[in-house]
Amino acid sequence: MQDQHNKSSDRVPIGQVVFDEVFLLFLASLVISFVLYNVWGLLELLNVPFLK
């Protein structure tokens, strides 16, 4: 019974796992910045008036 209690208390929270992985954080920052800047750029292009 004590062994089962130790296994359940030894689990690492998912937030800690994510923040411990430096390369995962780096990749996430690249993806977020890529998506945000591209969406921002597309919105800017769509707001440019057309020439007649």
N, CA and C of each residue as an Amber inpcrd file, in Angstrom:
protein
   156
   0.8220000  -1.1930000   0.0000000   0.0000000   0.0000000   0.0000000
   0.8650000   1.2550000   0.0000000   1.9120000   1.2220000   0.7650000
   2.8170000   2.3710000   0.8220000   3.5130000   2.5810000  -0.5210000
   3.8040000   1.4770000  -1.2340000   4.4770000   1.5770000  -2.5250000
   3.5920000   2.2920000  -3.5470000   2.2990000   2.0290000  -3.5340000
   1.3860000   2.7030000  -4.4450000   1.3050000   4.1900000  -4.1270000
   1.3580000   4.5390000  -2.8700000   1.2970000   5.9480000  -2.4750000
   2.5350000   6.6880000  -2.9690000   3.6950000   6.0650000  -2.9180000
   4.9250000   6.7030000  -3.3810000   4.9100000   6.9060000  -4.8930000
   4.3440000   5.9620000  -5.6420000   4.2860000   6.0980000  -7.0930000
   3.3950000   7.2700000  -7.4930000   2.2660000   7.4290000  -6.8250000
   1.3630000   8.5160000  -7.1830000   1.9210000   9.8680000  -6.7540000
   2.6950000   9.9130000  -5.6860000   3.2410000  11.1940000  -5.2450000
   4.5250000  11.5470000  -5.9810000   5.1180000  10.6060000  -6.7270000
   6.3440000  10.8710000  -7.4640000   6.0800000  11.4220000  -8.8630000
   4.8280000  11.4950000  -9.2640000   4.5280000  12.0230000 -10.5920000
   4.8650000  13.5080000 -10.6440000   5.4870000  13.9060000 -11.7440000
   5.8630000  15.3060000 -11.9260000   4.7230000  16.0160000 -12.6520000
   4.3040000  17.1760000 -12.1740000   3.2300000  17.9110000 -12.8600000
   3.6370000  18.2940000 -14.2800000   2.6530000  18.3590000 -15.1640000
   2.9280000  18.6330000 -16.5740000   3.5380000  20.0170000 -16.7610000
   3.1500000  20.9780000 -15.9440000   3.7300000  22.3150000 -16.0390000
   5.2150000  22.3180000 -15.7480000   5.6230000  21.5380000 -14.7720000
   7.0400000  21.4520000 -14.4370000   7.8180000  20.7650000 -15.5530000
   7.2260000  19.7580000 -16.1520000   7.8930000  19.0590000 -17.2550000
   8.1060000  20.0190000 -18.4240000   7.0870000  20.8190000 -18.7400000
   7.1840000  21.7520000 -19.8630000   8.2380000  22.8130000 -19.5890000
   8.2380000  23.3820000 -18.3830000   9.1740000  24.4580000 -18.0760000
  10.5910000  23.9570000 -17.8420000  10.7690000  22.6760000 -17.6140000
  12.1140000  22.1250000 -17.4610000  12.7860000  21.8550000 -18.8030000
  12.0080000  21.7440000 -19.8600000  12.5560000  21.4660000 -21.1880000
  12.8780000  22.7790000 -21.8950000  14.1550000  23.1390000 -21.9410000
  14.5760000  24.4120000 -22.5230000  14.3040000  24.4390000 -24.0220000
  14.5850000  23.3560000 -24.7160000  14.3870000  23.3290000 -26.1600000
  12.9040000  23.3560000 -26.5150000  12.0630000  22.7840000 -25.6750000
  10.6250000  22.8570000 -25.9060000  10.1350000  24.2950000 -25.7570000
  10.6450000  25.0050000 -24.7650000  10.2850000  26.4080000 -24.5990000
  10.7800000  27.2450000 -25.7760000  11.9900000  26.9550000 -26.2430000
  12.5350000  27.6730000 -27.3970000  11.6870000  27.4310000 -28.6350000
  11.3230000  26.1810000 -28.8700000  10.4910000  25.8450000 -30.0170000
   9.1150000  26.5060000 -29.9070000   8.5450000  26.5060000 -28.7130000
   7.2410000  27.1420000 -28.5130000   7.3190000  28.6410000 -28.7780000
   8.4080000  29.2850000 -28.3480000   8.5470000  30.7230000 -28.5940000
   8.6940000  31.0120000 -30.0820000   9.4120000  30.1570000 -30.8000000
   9.5400000  30.3470000 -32.2460000   8.1970000  30.1850000 -32.9500000
   7.4470000  29.1700000 -32.5690000   6.1490000  28.9200000 -33.2040000
   5.1820000  30.0600000 -32.9110000   5.1360000  30.5070000 -31.6660000
   4.2140000  31.5820000 -31.2940000   4.5660000  32.8700000 -32.0250000
   5.8520000  33.2190000 -32.0610000   6.2370000  34.4530000 -32.7440000
   5.9880000  34.3460000 -34.2470000   6.2640000  33.2000000 -34.8480000
   6.0240000  33.0050000 -36.2770000   4.5430000  33.1780000 -36.6070000
   3.6890000  32.5590000 -35.8170000   2.2470000  32.6310000 -36.0730000
   1.7400000  34.0540000 -35.8630000   2.1340000  34.6970000 -34.7630000
   1.6350000  36.0410000 -34.4800000   2.0760000  37.0480000 -35.5350000
   3.3440000  37.0160000 -35.9220000   3.8180000  37.9710000 -36.9180000
   3.1970000  37.7160000 -38.2840000   2.9690000  36.4760000 -38.6420000
   2.3330000  36.1910000 -39.9330000   0.8690000  36.6070000 -39.9430000
   0.1610000  36.3620000 -38.8570000  -1.2380000  36.7970000 -38.7800000
  -1.3050000  38.3170000 -38.8110000  -0.4170000  38.9690000 -38.0800000
  -0.3720000  40.4280000 -38.0710000  -0.0830000  40.9570000 -39.4780000
   0.8600000  40.3640000 -40.1660000   1.1930000  40.7900000 -41.5180000
   0.0450000  40.5860000 -42.4890000  -0.6440000  39.4630000 -42.3760000
  -1.7910000  39.2190000 -43.2550000  -2.9180000  40.2080000 -42.9900000
  -3.1550000  40.5320000 -41.7320000  -4.1830000  41.5270000 -41.4120000
  -3.8030000  42.8960000 -41.9640000  -2.5400000  43.2460000 -41.8850000
  -2.0840000  44.5190000 -42.4500000  -2.2690000  44.5350000 -43.9660000
  -1.9530000  43.4340000 -44.6180000  -2.1220000  43.3740000 -46.0710000
  -3.5900000  43.4530000 -46.4790000  -4.4610000  42.8520000 -45.6980000
  -5.8850000  42.8920000 -46.0230000  -6.4830000  44.2760000 -45.8020000
  -5.8580000  45.0920000 -44.9660000  -6.3700000  46.4320000 -44.6880000
  -5.8300000  47.4920000 -45.6430000  -4.9440000  47.1220000 -46.5500000
  -4.4170000  48.0690000 -47.5330000  -5.4870000  48.2900000 -48.6020000
  -5.8120000  49.5530000 -48.8790000  -6.8380000  49.7990000 -49.9050000
  -6.3100000  49.4710000 -51.3050000  -7.1990000  48.9840000 -52.1450000
  -6.8390000  48.6330000 -53.5170000  -6.8100000  49.8870000 -54.3870000
  -5.9090000  49.9060000 -55.3570000  -5.8590000  51.0080000 -56.3160000
  -6.8710000  50.7660000 -57.4240000  -7.4740000  51.8520000 -57.8920000
  -8.4600000  51.7210000 -58.9750000  -7.8940000  52.2250000 -60.2680000
